[in-house]
Amino acid sequence: ARALYDWNAKINVVSRKGLDPITLIERHYLPSLALLEAPPLQQLPAGARVVDVGTGGGFPGLPLAICRPDLKFDLVDSRKKKIDVVVACAEAANCENVDSIAGRAPADLKGRRYDLVLGRSVKNLPDFFDTISPLLS
């Protein structure tokens, strides 16, 4: 959390308006970690592949990857500066099950298939599903 907070002071990763460590945890980390209790994530077997489309500062993918080191996560965002932050934060957390990709889904993920697709505030749900459905295994 500290690495992201420090990065956010340099570039706008998640939000600069009124962002303090407690707000960062309440608005970004806790909602991400709540997904650990969702059946689709709970039931994934070791080695399953997860993609976080439009990850921004790494939410929800990075906190989930830290908590589920048995899964493989691809964190995708079209803005390279945000992916650079995700890479730095994953390294700071010694998170080795994350691949950070600067690109767009599904165009820049050709040939990849996933057991679970995540997206937070990417677009409306029907459009999101149309976009990501080719990625599902």
C-alpha positions as CSV (number, residue, x, y, z in Angstrom):
1,A,0.0,0.0,0.0
2,R,2.9,2.4,0.8
3,A,4.5,2.0,-2.6
4,L,1.2,2.9,-4.4
5,Y,0.6,5.8,-2.0
6,D,4.1,7.1,-2.8
7,W,3.7,6.7,-6.6
8,N,0.3,8.4,-6.5
9,A,2.0,11.5,-5.1
10,K,4.1,11.6,-8.3
11,I,1.6,10.7,-10.9
12,N,-2.2,10.4,-10.8
13,V,-2.6,6.6,-10.4
14,V,-5.9,6.2,-8.6
15,S,-6.9,9.7,-7.4
16,R,-5.1,12.7,-5.9
17,K,-8.2,14.4,-4.5
18,G,-8.3,13.8,-0.8
19,L,-6.3,10.6,-1.0
20,D,-4.7,9.7,2.3
21,P,-3.6,6.2,3.4
22,I,-6.9,5.3,5.1
23,T,-9.0,6.4,2.1
24,L,-6.7,4.4,-0.2
25,I,-7.4,1.3,1.9
26,E,-11.1,2.0,2.2
27,R,-11.8,2.8,-1.5
28,H,-9.4,0.5,-3.2
29,Y,-7.9,-2.2,-1.2
30,L,-10.9,-3.4,0.8
31,P,-13.3,-3.6,-2.1
32,S,-10.6,-5.6,-4.0
33,L,-10.0,-7.9,-1.1
34,A,-13.8,-8.5,-0.7
35,L,-13.7,-10.4,-4.0
36,L,-11.7,-13.2,-2.2
37,E,-15.1,-14.2,-0.7
38,A,-16.9,-14.3,-4.1
39,P,-17.5,-17.9,-5.2
40,P,-16.0,-17.5,-8.7
41,L,-12.6,-16.5,-7.1
42,Q,-12.9,-18.9,-4.2
43,Q,-13.5,-21.9,-6.4
44,L,-10.6,-21.3,-8.8
45,P,-8.0,-24.1,-8.7
46,A,-4.3,-23.5,-8.3
47,G,-2.8,-22.4,-11.6
48,A,-6.0,-20.8,-12.9
49,R,-5.5,-17.7,-15.0
50,V,-7.1,-14.3,-14.1
51,V,-7.0,-11.1,-16.1
52,D,-7.8,-7.7,-14.6
53,V,-8.8,-5.4,-17.6
54,G,-8.3,-1.7,-17.0
55,T,-6.3,-2.4,-13.8
56,G,-5.3,1.3,-13.4
57,G,-3.2,1.3,-10.2
58,G,-3.6,-2.5,-9.9
59,F,-7.1,-2.8,-8.6
60,P,-8.5,-5.3,-8.0
61,G,-5.8,-7.6,-9.5
62,L,-2.7,-6.8,-7.4
63,P,-4.2,-7.3,-3.9
64,L,-5.9,-10.5,-5.1
65,A,-2.6,-11.7,-6.6
66,I,-0.9,-11.1,-3.3
67,C,-3.5,-13.1,-1.4
68,R,-3.8,-15.8,-4.1
69,P,-0.2,-16.7,-5.1
70,D,-1.5,-20.0,-6.5
71,L,-3.2,-18.1,-9.4
72,K,-1.6,-16.4,-12.4
73,F,-2.7,-12.8,-12.9
74,D,-2.4,-10.6,-16.0
75,L,-3.0,-6.9,-15.2
76,V,-3.8,-4.9,-18.3
77,D,-4.1,-1.2,-18.8
78,S,-3.8,1.0,-21.9
79,R,-1.8,3.6,-20.0
80,K,1.9,2.6,-19.7
81,K,2.6,4.9,-16.8
82,K,0.0,3.0,-14.7
83,I,1.5,-0.3,-15.7
84,D,4.9,1.0,-14.7
85,V,3.4,1.7,-11.2
86,V,1.8,-1.8,-11.1
87,V,5.2,-3.4,-11.9
88,A,6.9,-1.4,-9.2
89,C,4.2,-2.2,-6.6
90,A,4.3,-5.9,-7.5
91,E,8.0,-6.0,-7.1
92,A,7.7,-4.1,-3.7
93,A,5.3,-6.8,-2.6
94,N,7.5,-9.7,-4.0
95,C,4.5,-10.7,-6.0
96,E,5.8,-13.2,-8.7
97,N,2.4,-14.3,-10.1
98,V,1.7,-11.1,-11.9
99,D,2.3,-10.2,-15.6
100,S,1.7,-6.5,-16.2
101,I,0.6,-5.6,-19.8
102,A,0.4,-2.2,-21.3
103,G,-2.3,-2.6,-23.9
104,R,-5.9,-3.0,-24.6
105,A,-8.2,-6.1,-24.1
106,P,-8.8,-8.2,-26.1
107,A,-6.6,-6.8,-29.0
108,D,-3.3,-7.0,-27.1
109,L,-4.1,-10.4,-25.4
110,K,-4.5,-12.5,-28.6
111,G,-4.1,-16.2,-27.9
112,R,-4.5,-15.8,-24.2
113,R,-7.5,-17.4,-22.4
114,Y,-8.6,-16.9,-18.8
115,D,-10.6,-18.7,-16.2
116,L,-11.8,-15.4,-14.7
117,V,-12.0,-11.9,-16.1
118,L,-12.1,-8.9,-13.7
119,G,-12.8,-5.2,-14.5
120,R,-13.5,-2.3,-12.2
121,S,-15.3,0.8,-13.6
122,V,-14.1,-0.1,-17.1
123,K,-17.4,0.4,-19.1
124,N,-21.0,-0.6,-18.8
125,L,-21.5,-4.3,-18.1
126,P,-23.1,-5.4,-21.4
127,D,-20.3,-3.6,-23.4
128,F,-17.7,-5.0,-21.0
129,F,-18.9,-8.5,-21.5
130,D,-18.9,-8.2,-25.3
131,T,-15.3,-6.9,-25.1
132,I,-13.9,-9.6,-22.8
133,S,-15.9,-12.7,-23.8
134,P,-13.3,-13.8,-26.4
135,L,-10.8,-14.0,-23.5
136,L,-12.8,-16.6,-21.4
137,S,-11.7,-20.2,-21.6
